[in-house]
Amino acid sequence: MIGTDIAIDLGTSRFKVYLDGKGIVISEPSIIAVDNLTEEVIAVGGDAYNMLGRTSERITVSRPLKNGVISDFSMAEQLISYYLRQISPSRVFMPRVVVSVPCNVTEVEKRAVVEAITAAGVRKVCLIEEPVAAAIGAGVDIAVPHGTMIVDIGEGATDMAVISLNGIAVSNSCNIAGADFNDAIIKYVRKKFNLLIGDRTAEEAKIAIGCAYPRKKLMEFTLKGRNAMTGLPETTVMNSDEMIEALIEPAISIIRTVQETLEATPPELLADIFTDGIYLTGGSANLYGFSTLLAKKTKIPVVTFDEPENCVVLGAGRAIKYIDKMDRGHGKLNPLVAYS
């Protein structure tokens, strides 16, 4: 296992690692907890997630990755190092790494990702754009002259691209994604029920009854929070129809960006998309009814997957083979970009 090539999905919500020949070996929350007095890391991943909203002033629980890029370099470096040590405890046999990044990140943001991963002890870092990785993970042959549209809805951002011949023909992104669905639920609950809830409760409600299109059967979820007027604990029941009211605005915002991307797509590629449909990936693609709403608004079929949240890391893992082609000088139309 030591020295084996790996792929990393630096998600805002989850940190995922794909080990060549093994599959996904790590899928943990991208959260780290630090003792403010000693500056020591006291918890990472699931253990740190359990501390959210339950810490004293001495402990800071943070997400060092935001919108698919690094927002806190030192914390991100420690997070990455922690997980890579789980796979390769020895720095003698250093792996090569493929890392997924959003399609519209700046060179500075790319360099921050490369430096944070290099500091963890790797001998080569290659970057792949998330829509390309998602397409490979979804089983698309990206090498052919055929247009494929991928819409990847993550936690911090939504990336979309039209892919052909191992590259991106048209791309777009918006910072509306899963976290914004949670924020919309929090604001709706406060406005309608006068109840204050946290991000974890909103996430649980979204998973349980969240929807962007009417469900066949009305569902309910009990919310526990604090009354905004009295400050006392209170519970209320929210149903799936009310969830649509809460989530429809961010859902429509994402769909508008998809429509803008389609408008910028060359006619020949657009014809391919009309035939094959839009491929919907990313963890927030699990939101009930979003694919139906997207199909109705764009008049294009939408293709969904059983585990859309894993398409990016699976695609990055399958793209490891391109490192060897690059090293042998066969880098023509290679979807990877080598940085070290």
N, C-alpha and C positions, 0 to 999 in steps of 0.2 A: 504493500500500500504506500510506503514511503517513497516519495519522488514521483508518484503517478500524477499525470496532468489533471488539473481540476478546472471547473467553471464556477463562477460566482455570480449570483443575482443580488445586487445591492439594493434591495427593496426598502422603501420607507417603512413598511410594516414588518416584513420578515427578511431575514438574511438566509439565503439558501446556497448550498454548496453541492455541486455535482462532481462525483469522483469517477474518472474514466474507468469503465469496466464494472462499476458498482452501482451507478445511478445516484439519486439524491440521498446524501448521507446526513445532511444537516438542514433543518428548516425550523428556525427559531426566531422569536421576535427581535427586531433590530433595536433593542433597548439595553441601556447600561446604567447601573446605579453606582454612584461614587460617594464616598465619605468626604464631606467638605473640609473636615479638620485635618485628616491625614492624606487626602487626595488619592486614596487607594480605591481601586475597583472592588466593590463588595458583592456585586451580582451582575450577571449578564443573561440575556435571553429571557426564558420563561420565568426564572426566579426574579429578575428585575421587573418583568411585566406585572407580577403579583404584587409588587410594591407600589404600582401607580396609584396615586391618590391616597396612599396610606403611610406616607413617610413624615418624619419630623424635619425641622429646618436643617438638621445636620446632614441629611442625605438628599442628594439630587438625582432624580431619575430622568434621563433624557433620551431622545432619539437623535443620534448624530447624523442620520441620513434623512434628507428632506427633498421631496420631489425628484427622487432618483439620484441626487448628487449629495456631496458631503457638506454639511452645514457646520459641523464642529470637528475640525481635523484631528485634534488630539484624542478625542473620545472615539472617533471612527477608527483611528489607528489601533487603539486598544481593543476595540470590538473585533476588528478583522484579525488581529494577532491572536486573540483568544480562540476564535473558531478555527483558524488554520493550525494552531497547536493541537487541536483535538484530532486533526487528520495526520499531520506530519510533525511530531514532536522534535525531530532532529533537523537542525539547520544545515546538515551536511548534504543531504539529498533534497535539494530545493526543487519544487515542482514548477511547471509552466502553467500559467493561468489565463483563462479567457473570462473577461468581465463584461457584463452588459451595462450599457449606459443609455440614457434617453437620447433620442435622435437629434435634438436641437441644443445640446449642451455646448458651452464654450470650451475653447482650448484650455483655459485656466481651470475649469471644472474637471476636464479630462485629466489634466496633469495632477490635480489633487487626488483623484482616484488612483492613478498610477503610483504616486509617491506613497500613499497610505498602504497600498498592497505590497509594494516593493519593500517597505520597512518591515513587513511581516516575514520576509525571507523567501523570496521567489526569484527565479533566474530569468524569467521572461514574462511580460504582461502584454496581452493582446486585447483590444477593445472591440466589441461588437454592438451595434445599435439594437436597442430592445425590440423594435418592430421586426427587424431581420431575424433576431434570435427567436422571437415568438412564432414567426412563420416557419422556421426550421423545426421548432418544437411541435408545431401543429401538423407537421408532415408535408409541408409544401416544398416542391422542388423549385427553389429560388433561382436556379441556374438557367432556366429556360426563358426565351423571350415571350413571356406571358405575364400580364398584369395580375397581381394579387394584392388585395387591400387588407391590412391588419389594423385592428383597433384594440390597443392594449390599455385596459383601464386598471391602474394600480391603486395604491393607497394615497400617493401624493400627487400624481400626475397621470394624464391620459395621453399616450403617444399613438399616433396613427401614421401610416405610410403606405404608399403604393410601391410594390417591389417587383422588379423585373431584372433578369440577367445579373443576379447576385448583388444588386445595388438598389438604392432608393431613388425612384423617379420623382415622387412628390411626397413631402412629409409635412406634418403639422403637429402641434401639441397644445394642451391647455392644462392649467394647474387646478382643474376641477376633477376630483376623483373620489375615492372611498372616504377619505378624511372629511371632504366637504359634505358627503351624505350624512356622516355623523353630526357635523356641525348643524346641518339643516334640521335634523331630528331634535337636537338640543334646543334650537331656537323655536321650533314649532311647539314643543312641549311646554316651554316657558310661556309662550304667547297664549296658547289655548288652555292649558291646564294650570298655569301659574305655578309650575313645578320646576325646580332646578335639579338637573341630572348631570352626571359626569360622562366623559367620553366612553368609558367602558360600558356603562349602561346603555348608551346610544348604540354602541357596536353590537351588544347582545340583542337589542330590539331589532336592529337592522337585519341581523342574521336570522332571527326567529320569524319576523313577519314583514320584513322590508320588501317593497315592490314598487315598480314603476308603471305597472299596468294592472288593472283589476284582477284579483284572484277569483277562481271559480267558487271558492268557499271563504267566507269572512273569517279571519283569524284575529286573535287577541293576544296581547302581551301586557303583563303587569309591570308598571314602572315604579321604582322606589327612589325617592329623592327628598328634597327639602322644599317646603312651601315658601315661595318667594316673599310672602307677606308676613307670615307668623314666624318663620325660621324653624318650624317644627317638622319632624319627619312625617312623610305622607306617601301614600300610594295612589295610583290611578291606573285605569285600564285604557290602553290605546289599541285601536283595531287597524286592520290592513288598509282600509279605505282612507283612514286618516294618515297612514304612512305614505300613501300616494300623494296626498296634499303636501306633505313635508318634503318629499324627494323629487317631485316633478320638475322643480326649477333647475336644480343642478343637472338632472338627467337631460333636460331639453338643451341646456348649455353645451353639454358634450355632443349631443346630436347636431347642433348647429355647426360646431367645429368640424364634424364629419362631413356635413353638407358642403362646407367651404372647401374642404380638401377634395371632394368629388368634383366640384366646379373647376378646380385648378388642374384636374387630371386630363392628360391628352385623350382624345376620342378613342384611339385604338385600345389603350389600356382600360378605359372606362367600359368598353364593350366586353372585355374579359371579365371585369368585376361584375357586370350585370349577369353574366352567365354563371360564374362560380359563386357569387355572393361575397359578403363581407365577413371576414374571420374575426370573431370576437374573443379576445383573450384577456388575461389579468384577473386578479382575485375579485375585483368588483364586478366582473362580468357575471358573477353568480347571482347578482341582484335579480330577483324574480321579475319577469316581464320586461326587462330592459331590452333584450334582443327583439321581442315582439314590437315594442315601441319604435326601436331603431328601424326595423324592417318596414313598418307602416309609414314612417316619416320620409325615408329615403326611396321607397318603392323598390328596394333591392333585397333579395333573400339574405338572411344572416345565419352564418354557420357557428354553432357553439360546441363546446367540448366538456367532457366529464370533469376534468381538473384544469380549468383555464389558468389557475394561479401558477401552475408549474410549467406552462409552455415556454416562458422565457429561459428559465434555468435549464430545461431539457434541451432547448435549441442551442444554448451556449455550450452545453456539454457535447452535443453532436458536432458542433463547429470546431472542436478540439483538433479534428483531423486536418483542418486547414492550416494549422501551425506547421505541420510537417511539409505541406506543399509550399508554404511561404519560405521555410528554411532551405528547401531544395531549389528555390528560385522559380517555382511555378506559382507565382503570386497573382497571375492574371485573373482579373475579376474576382479577387478574394474578398469575402465579406469582412475579414478581420483587418484591423490596423495595429501593427506592432509598435509598442512604445519603449520596450526595453528588452 
